[in-house]
Amino acid sequence: MLQIIEEAIAARREELARGGFALELALDLAVPAVWGDAKWLKTAVGNLLNNAEKYAGERRWIGVKADYAPDAHEVRVTVEDHGIGIDRADFDRIFEPFARGRRAAEAQIPGSGIGLSLVRSLAEAHGGSELR
């Protein structure tokens, strides 16, 4: 999984640098290999990076973390920014197709509401979920 994350970052590294983003990585080397479709997993991570870039606002920072919870047999990938965030009231629907957060709509940030829905679908197809 770490190689997939690194490839997704590498695909966006120049764009993030041009945008003035600081990228902070915390990739635990104990994360095991994950069985799955590398292309689709890379797409999921890429969508999370795209969202972080889009919603980071003036605080040009993106954090990417990967760790392993052995008791749950779970690889966790987290992509975060210091932007507008997602309102708690939107959490139940934000991963639904075409759903957008209230703050994103109010800030008139363009988007289709497909990215997080695809991330959830890809995570579920690989036996995971969209942890929040």
Order of alpha helices (4+ residues) and beta strands (2+ residues): alpha-beta-alpha-beta-beta-alpha-alpha
